[in-house]
Amino acid sequence: MSCCKQELKKEIPACGEFQMLPGRGVSGVVYGTTVLAGNTAMLTDDSVPIPSEVQMETELWLRKGCTVIYVALDGVLAGYIVLSDTVREESAAMIDQLHDLGVRTVLLTGDNENAAGAIAGELHIGEVHANCLPEDKLNYIGAYQENGEAVCMIGDGINDAPALKKANVGIAMGGVGSDIAVDAADIALVDDEMKELPHLLALAKRMMTTIKLNLTFSMTLNFIAIGLAIPGILDPVIGALVHNAGSVLVIINSAFLLTWRKKK
């Protein structure tokens, strides 16, 4: 919005009767004119015809992996906007690190197949589901969970909010993400940086390993101490020392997590 003000040197007019249709687009009334901005499904629902020459033009952009947003004024097509996603430089390496950790990555997107395929190819993601409505994302996540798989969902849009809520762990972008997505997520990335995600997952696995080791060590030590105390081999003073020594060792072992990083 600020960029538009700088370019046009004008105030942006207020929009009334604003509506957002998930998986379709948005609509509103500006200066008495009904404005639609969305995909072909939205235009079809509102009986807005798309000329054949426009369809041919947009098809070229779609084949390049772009997303096309059609704009209609009072039921007449006024033009279209072509959008192309930009992949962060560190994203492909991050996805590869997740694969090394045994994490299966899936792309759920409302974009068309070409755009989804182009992004998935750059990020080395093998499983792609395009043209997803919010309920489609819910269904896919539910299917994975029914198969006994834990799902971590990362999103930033309004359409991602239900999926973020349903996933075992929802991660939203705190800076660029919508308010409803941030509220629905379990974790909000304040700086929108995901490059540390592989480290967090590796640290979580390491933490569970440490917990299991601590429990095993503590229970084993206690059972041995009890076995020695029954025949009187271990007196109360020594038993107390053994118990406290075990607690100190557990704390020291856990403290190593503070500086732990996975070796590359």
BAFI-3210 file (N, C-alpha, C; in Angstrom, 3 decimals, decimal comma, padded with zeros to 6 digits):
// residues 264
n [1|2|3|4|5|6|7|8|9|10|11|12|13|14|15|16|17|18|19|20|21|22|23|24|25|26|27|28|29|30|31|32|33|34|35|36|37|38|39|40|41|42|43|44|45|46|47|48|49|50|51|52|53|54|55|56|57|58|59|60|61|62|63|64|65|66|67|68|69|70|71|72|73|74|75|76|77|78|79|80|81|82|83|84|85|86|87|88|89|90|91|92|93|94|95|96|97|98|99|100|101|102|103|104|105|106|107|108|109|110|111|112|113|114|115|116|117|118|119|120|121|122|123|124|125|126|127|128|129|130|131|132|133|134|135|136|137|138|139|140|141|142|143|144|145|146|147|148|149|150|151|152|153|154|155|156|157|158|159|160|161|162|163|164|165|166|167|168|169|170|171|172|173|174|175|176|177|178|179|180|181|182|183|184|185|186|187|188|189|190|191|192|193|194|195|196|197|198|199|200|201|202|203|204|205|206|207|208|209|210|211|212|213|214|215|216|217|218|219|220|221|222|223|224|225|226|227|228|229|230|231|232|233|234|235|236|237|238|239|240|241|242|243|244|245|246|247|248|249|250|251|252|253|254|255|256|257|258|259|260|261|262|263|264]
n.u [000,833|001,919|003,854|002,263|001,103|003,362|004,040|001,735|001,144|-001,188|-004,044|-005,230|-008,374|-011,190|-012,474|-015,538|-017,955|-016,331|-015,257|-013,916|-013,247|-012,379|-009,958|-010,831|-010,897|-011,044|-013,506|-015,091|-016,461|-015,730|-015,897|-018,531|-018,317|-018,272|-015,720|-013,830|-011,333|-009,543|-009,352|-010,042|-012,194|-013,620|-014,461|-016,091|-018,111|-019,328|-020,273|-018,604|-017,290|-014,322|-012,364|-011,210|-008,674|-007,458|-007,365|-005,514|-003,224|-002,837|-002,442|000,115|001,619|000,892|002,043|004,650|004,840|003,682|001,299|-001,969|-004,059|-007,252|-008,991|-012,047|-014,534|-017,614|-018,759|-017,379|-014,468|-011,467|-008,752|-005,654|-003,442|-000,142|001,614|004,602|006,238|009,023|011,798|013,585|017,130|018,316|016,473|016,322|018,573|017,851|015,601|016,846|018,394|016,380|015,442|017,655|017,366|015,376|012,843|009,819|008,910|006,184|004,330|001,657|-000,556|-002,430|-001,934|-001,690|-000,981|001,367|002,762|003,089|004,603|006,939|007,995|008,295|010,200|012,479|012,882|013,353|011,258|009,340|006,652|003,637|000,725|-001,517|-003,715|-005,212|-007,891|-008,798|-010,134|-009,191|-006,496|-006,842|-007,941|-005,841|-003,868|-005,246|-005,403|-002,709|-002,279|-004,013|-002,647|-000,808|001,236|003,131|002,445|003,879|003,012|003,668|002,896|001,469|-000,720|-004,238|-005,793|-004,316|-004,746|-006,748|-005,441|-003,029|-003,966|-004,966|-002,772|-000,168|001,906|001,941|003,421|003,842|004,487|005,643|006,097|005,304|003,038|-000,552|-002,803|-004,671|-003,525|-001,212|-002,379|-003,558|-001,440|001,068|003,632|005,269|007,290|009,235|011,089|010,650|012,436|013,387|015,596|016,761|015,162|015,758|017,777|016,310|014,530|016,351|017,488|015,265|014,898|017,310|016,938|014,816|016,153|018,043|016,355|015,295|017,645|018,365|016,191|016,424|018,975|018,540|016,454|017,682|019,869|018,478|017,104|019,256|020,364|018,245|018,209|020,656|020,271|018,330|019,472|021,151|023,610|023,951|024,011|021,836|023,093|025,040|023,280|021,776|023,761|024,377|021,937|021,773|024,070|023,382|021,329|022,786|024,404|022,438|021,511|023,837|024,203|021,905|022,469|024,285|022,788|022,459|024,516|024,566|024,877|023,989|026,287|027,605]
n.v [-001,210|001,257|001,540|001,886|004,354|005,984|005,754|006,599|008,978|009,563|009,286|006,116|004,939|004,244|000,971|-000,580|-002,983|-005,251|-008,520|-011,732|-014,620|-017,761|-019,561|-018,511|-015,540|-011,961|-009,384|-006,181|-002,845|000,052|003,457|003,079|001,077|-002,357|-004,454|-007,223|-009,547|-012,257|-015,830|-017,993|-019,539|-017,866|-015,872|-017,390|-018,138|-015,664|-015,196|-013,924|-013,416|-014,628|-013,439|-015,185|-014,478|-013,413|-015,657|-017,172|-015,606|-015,614|-018,308|-018,756|-017,508|-019,086|-021,522|-020,936|-021,114|-019,135|-017,229|-016,204|-013,452|-012,411|-009,402|-007,814|-005,419|-004,375|-006,745|-007,082|-008,110|-006,541|-006,783|-008,475|-009,706|-010,740|-012,903|-014,009|-016,333|-015,852|-017,647|-018,094|-017,840|-019,601|-021,595|-024,059|-025,471|-025,717|-027,391|-029,695|-030,343|-030,999|-033,313|-034,930|-035,383|-037,154|-036,203|-035,917|-033,865|-031,883|-030,055|-027,991|-026,087|-023,307|-022,513|-022,977|-026,052|-025,775|-023,580|-024,556|-026,852|-025,701|-024,294|-026,418|-027,920|-026,272|-026,325|-028,946|-030,619|-033,451|-034,299|-032,922|-030,938|-029,237|-026,376|-026,208|-025,803|-024,318|-026,383|-028,596|-028,720|-029,325|-031,900|-033,358|-033,185|-034,463|-037,027|-037,825|-037,867|-039,889|-042,039|-042,357|-040,494|-037,737|-034,335|-031,324|-028,136|-025,367|-022,049|-018,919|-017,493|-016,469|-018,568|-020,674|-020,964|-022,852|-025,292|-024,984|-025,084|-027,685|-029,334|-031,277|-029,718|-026,304|-023,780|-020,400|-017,428|-014,728|-012,071|-011,455|-012,928|-013,476|-012,204|-014,057|-016,464|-016,479|-016,560|-019,061|-020,810|-022,853|-022,026|-018,978|-017,423|-014,820|-013,290|-014,295|-016,128|-019,241|-020,814|-021,969|-024,044|-026,844|-027,261|-026,915|-029,075|-031,204|-030,725|-031,158|-033,922|-034,818|-033,949|-035,592|-038,022|-037,566|-037,283|-039,880|-041,327|-040,195|-040,991|-043,778|-044,166|-043,072|-044,704|-047,212|-046,815|-046,304|-048,746|-050,489|-049,365|-049,783|-052,568|-053,088|-051,899|-053,389|-055,854|-054,587|-053,750|-051,231|-048,332|-045,755|-043,181|-043,431|-044,183|-041,847|-040,168|-041,460|-041,166|-038,330|-037,893|-039,173|-037,455|-035,136|-035,969|-036,409|-033,785|-032,557|-033,986|-033,151|-030,448|-030,292|-029,934|-027,230|-026,184|-027,764|-028,725|-030,074|-032,070|-031,353]
n.w [000,000|000,814|-001,160|-003,419|-002,846|-003,003|-005,700|-007,148|-005,919|-004,620|-002,437|-001,405|-002,378|-000,220|000,485|000,284|001,562|001,641|000,859|001,440|-000,258|000,439|-001,353|-003,704|-004,126|-003,674|-003,057|-003,483|-003,059|-004,750|-005,075|-005,908|-007,755|-008,372|-007,540|-008,472|-007,653|-008,379|-008,995|-011,871|-011,071|-009,363|-011,111|-012,758|-010,973|-010,653|-013,141|-015,045|-018,135|-019,796|-022,309|-025,253|-026,252|-024,020|-022,392|-023,812|-023,493|-020,701|-020,311|-021,216|-019,235|-017,076|-017,763|-017,317|-014,651|-013,133|-011,161|-011,856|-011,401|-011,903|-012,714|-012,354|-013,214|-012,244|-013,326|-015,710|-017,360|-016,561|-016,672|-015,861|-013,287|-012,947|-010,917|-009,355|-007,374|-005,207|-004,381|-001,408|-000,960|000,850|001,138|-000,353|000,570|003,232|003,062|002,099|004,326|006,108|004,880|005,290|007,968|008,015|007,580|005,850|003,246|002,148|-000,232|000,093|-001,608|-002,886|-005,408|-009,021|-010,883|-012,432|-011,301|-008,700|-009,236|-010,274|-008,074|-006,256|-007,596|-007,443|-004,716|-004,151|-003,395|-003,344|-003,161|-004,073|-003,760|-005,501|-006,197|-003,846|-001,634|001,571|003,001|001,637|002,386|005,066|004,821|003,652|005,668|007,728|006,627|006,636|009,397|010,180|009,246|011,157|011,190|012,328|011,918|010,850|010,192|008,139|007,577|006,364|005,534|005,531|004,618|005,508|008,186|009,332|008,762|010,125|012,708|012,889|012,481|014,088|015,019|014,523|012,597|012,166|010,214|011,889|011,146|008,379|008,253|008,449|010,980|011,944|011,216|012,776|015,317|015,234|015,092|016,766|017,112|016,460|014,156|014,788|013,299|010,799|009,776|008,580|008,475|010,696|011,320|010,697|012,632|014,996|014,877|014,902|017,386|018,995|018,646|019,739|022,342|023,206|023,148|025,151|027,377|027,564|028,086|030,554|032,158|032,011|033,186|035,776|036,824|036,731|038,483|040,881|041,296|041,647|043,971|045,774|045,803|047,003|049,451|050,792|051,877|053,641|052,781|051,690|053,443|054,960|054,749|052,703|050,704|050,379|049,384|046,956|045,621|045,336|043,849|041,488|040,610|040,109|037,963|036,007|035,618|034,645|032,258|030,879|030,628|028,576|026,310|025,942|024,438|022,248|018,859|015,717|013,989|010,793]
ca.u [000,000|002,798|004,490|001,256|000,988|004,549|004,022|000,601|001,060|-002,588|-004,583|-005,964|-009,789|-011,715|-013,201|-016,691|-018,532|-015,226|-015,470|-012,842|-013,750|-011,241|-009,737|-011,396|-010,336|-011,661|-014,395|-015,416|-017,068|-014,900|-016,567|-019,760|-018,010|-017,968|-014,412|-013,494|-009,946|-009,407|-009,022|-011,104|-013,364|-014,384|-015,122|-017,157|-019,210|-020,000|-020,657|-017,765|-016,615|-012,917|-012,143|-010,286|-007,312|-006,914|-007,061|-004,268|-002,126|-002,607|-001,965|001,574|002,165|000,661|003,023|005,935|004,780|003,188|-000,091|-002,711|-005,222|-008,105|-009,673|-013,272|-015,259|-019,045|-019,050|-016,637|-013,045|-010,690|-007,347|-005,155|-002,166|000,697|002,475|005,573|006,865|010,478|012,313|014,751|018,358|018,652|015,349|016,623|019,506|017,105|014,785|017,759|018,753|015,227|015,433|018,723|016,865|014,302|011,558|009,231|008,350|005,026|003,884|000,218|-000,683|-003,597|-001,485|-001,925|000,011|002,636|003,442|003,474|005,690|008,170|008,519|008,715|011,444|013,570|013,087|013,600|010,109|008,814|005,196|002,995|-000,730|-001,837|-005,125|-005,815|-008,717|-008,508|-010,616|-008,316|-005,314|-007,281|-008,120|-004,519|-003,232|-005,980|-005,022|-001,380|-002,402|-004,665|-001,618|000,123|002,339|003,047|002,494|004,263|002,520|004,238|002,094|001,393|-001,934|-005,525|-006,232|-003,521|-005,094|-007,331|-004,432|-002,092|-004,634|-005,172|-001,488|000,395|002,634|001,738|004,420|003,418|005,417|005,180|006,211|004,482|001,840|-001,796|-003,057|-005,402|-002,575|-000,350|-003,181|-003,859|-000,209|001,686|004,897|005,330|008,660|009,196|011,881|010,288|013,569|013,169|016,833|017,107|014,188|016,413|018,466|015,302|014,037|017,430|017,612|014,127|015,193|018,388|016,362|014,082|017,159|018,597|015,340|015,227|018,870|018,285|015,227|017,006|020,062|017,988|015,724|018,649|020,602|017,578|016,845|020,476|020,479|017,240|018,650|021,754|019,805|017,509|020,286|021,937|024,918|023,971|023,377|021,087|023,950|025,576|022,140|021,461|024,829|024,192|020,762|022,123|025,058|022,638|020,624|023,783|024,790|021,318|021,509|025,001|023,917|020,914|023,069|024,997|021,871|022,540|025,523|024,591|024,496|024,208|027,467|027,273]
ca.v [000,000|002,420|001,637|002,442|005,780|006,653|005,772|007,373|010,259|009,782|008,454|004,952|005,063|003,248|-000,146|-000,994|-004,310|-006,164|-009,939|-012,647|-015,953|-018,677|-020,345|-017,816|-014,198|-010,928|-008,463|-004,978|-001,761|001,250|004,519|002,552|000,021|-003,644|-004,927|-008,606|-009,923|-013,650|-016,806|-018,271|-020,069|-016,731|-015,226|-018,290|-018,030|-014,379|-015,125|-012,962|-014,132|-014,340|-013,527|-016,242|-013,960|-013,288|-017,007|-017,592|-014,858|-016,084|-019,679|-018,673|-017,204|-020,246|-022,542|-020,513|-021,297|-017,921|-017,209|-015,127|-012,917|-011,650|-008,253|-007,482|-004,242|-004,471|-007,920|-007,073|-008,306|-005,317|-007,134|-009,514|-009,450|-011,936|-012,978|-015,094|-016,501|-015,803|-018,608|-017,608|-018,532|-020,675|-022,528|-025,391|-026,129|-026,048|-028,566|-030,838|-030,694|-031,690|-034,665|-035,678|-035,731|-038,121|-035,511|-035,901|-032,540|-031,859|-028,711|-027,787|-024,719|-022,965|-022,160|-023,986|-027,133|-025,325|-022,761|-025,443|-027,707|-024,905|-024,039|-027,701|-028,313|-025,472|-026,665|-030,391|-031,247|-034,447|-034,475|-031,618|-030,908|-027,885|-025,963|-026,605|-024,923|-024,573|-027,702|-029,619|-028,832|-030,053|-033,309|-033,973|-033,318|-035,508|-038,326|-038,163|-038,187|-041,197|-043,036|-042,371|-039,572|-036,431|-033,303|-029,955|-027,267|-024,024|-021,206|-017,504|-016,855|-016,725|-019,896|-021,684|-020,998|-024,133|-026,352|-024,757|-025,512|-029,136|-030,035|-031,551|-028,485|-025,268|-022,715|-019,267|-016,310|-013,656|-010,749|-011,297|-013,745|-012,842|-012,308|-015,287|-017,570|-016,428|-017,003|-020,492|-021,597|-023,117|-021,290|-017,850|-016,999|-013,361|-012,700|-014,974|-016,914|-020,671|-021,548|-022,697|-025,114|-028,157|-027,356|-027,087|-030,451|-032,076|-030,508|-031,825|-035,359|-035,006|-033,751|-036,807|-039,046|-037,238|-037,601|-041,341|-041,753|-039,782|-041,849|-045,128|-044,121|-042,826|-045,887|-048,294|-046,497|-046,467|-050,175|-051,067|-048,878|-050,472|-053,948|-053,135|-051,421|-054,417|-056,714|-053,763|-053,418|-049,782|-047,668|-044,555|-042,049|-043,712|-044,160|-040,448|-039,653|-042,058|-040,531|-036,965|-037,976|-039,481|-036,240|-034,215|-036,483|-036,157|-032,353|-032,280|-034,548|-032,283|-029,143|-030,340|-029,501|-025,780|-025,854|-028,832|-028,498|-031,270|-032,010|-031,439]
ca.w [000,000|000,861|-002,472|-004,329|-002,542|-003,496|-007,164|-007,664|-005,224|-004,285|-001,373|-001,905|-001,986|000,713|-000,121|001,069|001,330|001,335|001,129|001,046|-000,527|000,476|-002,554|-004,868|-004,255|-002,844|-003,757|-002,733|-003,832|-004,739|-005,843|-006,485|-008,722|-007,769|-007,999|-008,166|-007,912|-007,982|-010,033|-012,845|-010,366|-008,853|-012,242|-013,215|-010,006|-010,864|-014,564|-015,755|-019,232|-020,079|-023,757|-025,656|-026,387|-022,661|-021,942|-024,457|-022,874|-019,334|-020,369|-021,355|-017,914|-016,213|-018,115|-016,740|-013,211|-012,472|-010,701|-012,511|-010,691|-012,815|-012,115|-013,077|-012,736|-012,564|-014,140|-016,972|-017,125|-016,818|-016,866|-014,960|-012,627|-012,937|-009,738|-009,361|-006,071|-005,143|-003,401|-000,668|-001,329|001,788|001,293|-000,887|001,496|004,439|002,754|002,029|005,703|006,688|004,318|005,966|009,301|007,869|007,499|004,514|002,976|001,241|-000,568|-000,050|-002,088|-003,693|-006,755|-010,050|-010,931|-012,992|-010,300|-007,605|-009,710|-010,412|-006,724|-005,680|-008,248|-006,884|-003,306|-004,034|-002,735|-004,270|-003,055|-004,273|-003,925|-005,966|-006,257|-002,572|-000,820|002,992|003,426|001,050|003,246|006,258|004,473|003,461|006,981|008,430|006,064|007,158|010,822|010,294|008,968|012,275|010,960|012,974|010,876|011,183|009,125|008,111|006,695|006,754|005,030|006,187|004,212|006,200|009,603|009,781|008,682|011,221|013,942|012,889|012,494|015,412|015,337|013,517|012,638|011,339|010,072|012,768|010,529|007,173|008,362|008,864|012,419|012,259|011,095|013,962|016,456|015,111|015,148|018,067|017,124|015,531|013,893|014,851|012,222|009,553|009,297|008,780|008,264|011,907|011,548|010,815|013,934|016,043|014,813|015,367|018,829|019,637|018,678|020,704|023,667|023,569|023,450|026,468|028,389|027,708|028,755|031,954|032,851|032,129|034,173|037,113|037,289|036,969|039,708|042,033|041,523|042,221|045,349|046,581|045,958|047,969|050,762|051,448|052,778|054,541|052,206|051,477|054,582|054,564|054,375|051,361|049,785|050,070|048,519|045,626|045,011|044,943|042,768|040,270|040,175|039,537|036,653|035,092|035,304|033,797|030,936|030,243|030,360|027,297|025,249|025,782|023,415|021,246|017,459|014,906|013,113|009,362]
c.u [000,864|003,501|003,543|001,090|002,173|004,533|002,940|000,506|-000,380|-002,966|-005,375|-007,411|-010,229|-012,517|-014,325|-017,174|-017,464|-015,578|-014,262|-013,419|-012,562|-011,141|-010,277|-010,727|-011,030|-012,560|-014,684|-016,028|-016,226|-015,545|-017,808|-019,552|-017,641|-016,694|-014,204|-012,029|-009,747|-009,070|-010,212|-012,369|-014,236|-015,142|-016,265|-018,365|-020,012|-020,354|-019,902|-017,015|-015,161|-012,698|-011,077|-008,852|-006,646|-006,548|-005,757|-003,062|-001,802|-002,087|-000,436|002,235|002,023|001,680|004,400|005,947|004,306|001,741|-000,778|-003,924|-006,004|-008,818|-010,873|-013,947|-016,702|-019,336|-018,335|-015,144|-012,270|-009,224|-006,942|-003,778|-001,398|001,651|003,406|006,248|008,381|010,956|013,549|015,972|018,639|017,590|015,679|017,555|018,791|016,258|015,658|018,170|017,609|015,145|016,498|018,290|015,724|012,913|011,064|008,541|007,251|004,630|002,376|-000,002|-001,953|-003,231|-001,776|-000,776|001,365|003,440|003,937|004,646|007,007|008,814|009,045|010,028|012,645|013,907|013,339|012,505|009,448|007,310|004,507|001,498|-001,112|-003,342|-005,877|-006,664|-008,383|-008,955|-009,787|-007,066|-005,652|-007,386|-006,784|-003,826|-003,914|-005,612|-003,654|-001,471|-003,070|-003,687|-000,556|001,307|002,094|003,285|002,887|003,897|003,148|003,424|002,041|000,088|-003,174|-006,015|-005,469|-003,954|-005,731|-006,312|-003,408|-002,669|-004,733|-003,860|-001,020|001,187|002,427|002,747|003,993|004,507|004,898|005,192|005,256|003,176|000,625|-002,020|-003,722|-004,491|-001,668|-001,098|-003,422|-002,631|000,260|002,964|004,814|006,782|008,681|009,930|011,635|011,440|013,345|014,456|017,249|016,156|014,830|017,127|017,464|014,764|015,095|017,612|016,477|014,358|016,282|017,864|015,599|015,043|017,758|017,624|015,270|016,473|018,837|017,338|015,795|018,094|019,509|017,289|016,676|019,409|019,734|017,303|018,063|020,629|019,477|017,662|019,777|021,310|019,023|018,343|021,197|023,311|025,062|023,254|022,701|021,964|024,508|024,463|021,760|022,496|024,690|023,032|021,093|023,147|024,383|021,909|021,582|024,199|023,703|021,285|022,663|024,768|022,913|021,510|023,836|024,115|021,983|023,498|025,550|024,169|024,847|025,426|027,065|028,112]
c.v [001,255|002,629|002,263|003,942|006,561|006,780|006,695|008,770|010,612|008,879|007,296|005,048|003,939|002,189|-000,563|-002,380|-005,344|-007,588|-010,729|-014,039|-016,906|-019,521|-019,710|-016,459|-013,231|-010,054|-007,273|-003,943|-000,514|002,296|003,991|001,453|-001,265|-004,202|-006,363|-008,838|-011,348|-014,547|-017,048|-018,802|-018,940|-016,037|-016,082|-018,198|-016,744|-014,144|-014,028|-013,714|-013,688|-014,502|-014,560|-015,740|-013,784|-014,668|-017,508|-016,895|-015,410|-017,516|-019,717|-018,408|-018,397|-021,350|-022,222|-020,647|-020,082|-018,109|-015,994|-014,748|-012,044|-010,539|-007,900|-006,290|-004,324|-005,593|-007,977|-007,192|-007,046|-005,621|-008,250|-009,122|-010,767|-011,864|-014,174|-015,152|-016,462|-016,714|-018,026|-018,462|-019,731|-021,764|-023,941|-026,151|-026,546|-027,300|-029,811|-031,291|-031,420|-033,125|-035,529|-036,127|-036,744|-037,512|-035,524|-034,563|-032,633|-030,406|-028,708|-026,332|-024,525|-022,579|-023,295|-024,987|-026,665|-024,513|-023,632|-026,329|-026,966|-024,657|-025,327|-028,171|-027,565|-025,889|-028,148|-031,086|-032,195|-034,576|-033,118|-031,805|-029,459|-027,643|-026,338|-025,477|-025,193|-025,946|-028,839|-029,827|-029,593|-031,547|-034,019|-034,197|-034,418|-036,901|-038,768|-038,581|-039,537|-042,337|-043,084|-041,451|-038,245|-035,351|-031,958|-029,085|-025,884|-023,193|-019,781|-016,830|-017,197|-018,139|-021,008|-021,881|-022,321|-025,266|-026,216|-025,251|-027,026|-029,903|-030,280|-030,355|-027,512|-024,151|-021,621|-018,213|-015,122|-012,292|-010,543|-012,080|-012,969|-013,084|-013,629|-016,502|-017,635|-016,938|-018,512|-021,371|-021,813|-022,297|-020,172|-017,422|-015,478|-012,727|-013,366|-015,789|-018,391|-021,483|-022,351|-023,849|-026,501|-028,332|-027,594|-028,513|-031,434|-031,951|-031,193|-033,338|-035,665|-034,883|-034,989|-037,951|-038,827|-037,583|-039,110|-041,882|-041,415|-040,677|-043,248|-045,170|-043,986|-044,063|-047,035|-048,067|-046,712|-047,941|-050,866|-050,665|-049,573|-051,916|-054,083|-052,715|-052,494|-055,334|-055,924|-053,406|-051,909|-049,101|-046,378|-043,399|-042,247|-043,681|-042,749|-039,838|-040,180|-041,396|-039,126|-036,948|-038,287|-038,262|-035,252|-034,675|-036,254|-034,690|-031,996|-032,795|-033,682|-030,941|-029,125|-029,889|-028,000|-025,384|-026,864|-028,319|-029,753|-031,076|-032,213|-032,519]
c.w [000,000|-000,469|-003,483|-004,106|-003,087|-005,010|-007,709|-007,078|-004,874|-003,109|-001,982|-001,443|-001,062|-000,031|000,820|000,685|000,969|001,738|000,670|000,899|-000,573|-000,785|-003,810|-005,082|-003,313|-003,708|-002,857|-003,653|-003,640|-005,650|-006,563|-007,500|-007,985|-008,384|-007,531|-008,496|-007,431|-009,154|-010,956|-012,169|-009,838|-009,983|-012,770|-012,296|-010,217|-012,321|-015,314|-016,860|-019,395|-021,581|-024,100|-025,776|-025,015|-022,115|-022,537|-023,818|-021,488|-019,307|-020,495|-020,009|-016,974|-016,496|-017,551|-015,215|-012,447|-012,026|-011,303|-011,676|-011,666|-012,048|-012,980|-012,406|-013,208|-013,555|-015,464|-016,666|-017,513|-017,082|-015,927|-014,432|-012,569|-011,748|-009,856|-008,000|-006,192|-004,021|-002,719|-000,993|-000,437|001,859|000,822|000,046|002,768|004,224|002,693|003,432|006,399|006,174|004,994|007,360|009,236|007,809|006,055|004,297|001,919|001,009|-000,775|-000,434|-002,894|-005,109|-007,735|-010,116|-011,430|-011,981|-009,147|-008,005|-009,822|-009,045|-006,101|-006,291|-007,697|-005,455|-003,069|-003,235|-003,719|-004,280|-003,082|-004,430|-004,258|-005,952|-004,971|-001,980|000,647|003,463|002,832|001,904|004,525|005,976|004,309|004,802|007,788|007,944|006,567|008,623|011,042|010,032|010,066|012,114|011,692|011,920|011,474|009,989|009,252|007,126|007,201|006,358|005,826|005,861|004,922|007,652|010,042|009,783|009,803|012,543|014,019|013,000|013,927|015,927|014,198|013,689|011,665|011,283|010,887|012,120|009,374|007,262|008,818|010,354|012,775|012,142|012,310|015,183|016,425|015,307|016,581|018,233|016,099|015,392|013,789|013,680|010,869|008,964|009,624|008,675|009,493|012,196|011,601|012,152|015,059|016,061|015,305|016,872|019,583|019,729|019,698|022,133|024,118|023,895|024,831|027,581|028,642|028,427|030,246|032,756|033,068|033,193|035,593|037,662|037,591|038,274|040,946|042,336|042,140|043,687|046,263|046,844|046,974|049,360|051,511|052,331|053,707|054,022|052,057|052,640|054,120|054,105|052,967|050,322|049,389|049,143|047,088|044,889|044,510|043,805|041,437|039,722|039,526|038,149|035,608|034,668|034,371|032,374|030,176|029,852|029,045|026,130|024,968|024,664|022,285|019,878|016,666|014,011|011,665|008,692]
res [m|s|c|c|k|q|e|l|k|k|e|i|p|a|c|g|e|f|q|m|l|p|g|r|g|v|s|g|v|v|y|g|t|t|v|l|a|g|n|t|a|m|l|t|d|d|s|v|p|i|p|s|e|v|q|m|e|t|e|l|w|l|r|k|g|c|t|v|i|y|v|a|l|d|g|v|l|a|g|y|i|v|l|s|d|t|v|r|e|e|s|a|a|m|i|d|q|l|h|d|l|g|v|r|t|v|l|l|t|g|d|n|e|n|a|a|g|a|i|a|g|e|l|h|i|g|e|v|h|a|n|c|l|p|e|d|k|l|n|y|i|g|a|y|q|e|n|g|e|a|v|c|m|i|g|d|g|i|n|d|a|p|a|l|k|k|a|n|v|g|i|a|m|g|g|v|g|s|d|i|a|v|d|a|a|d|i|a|l|v|d|d|e|m|k|e|l|p|h|l|l|a|l|a|k|r|m|m|t|t|i|k|l|n|l|t|f|s|m|t|l|n|f|i|a|i|g|l|a|i|p|g|i|l|d|p|v|i|g|a|l|v|h|n|a|g|s|v|l|v|i|i|n|s|a|f|l|l|t|w|r|k|k|k]
***
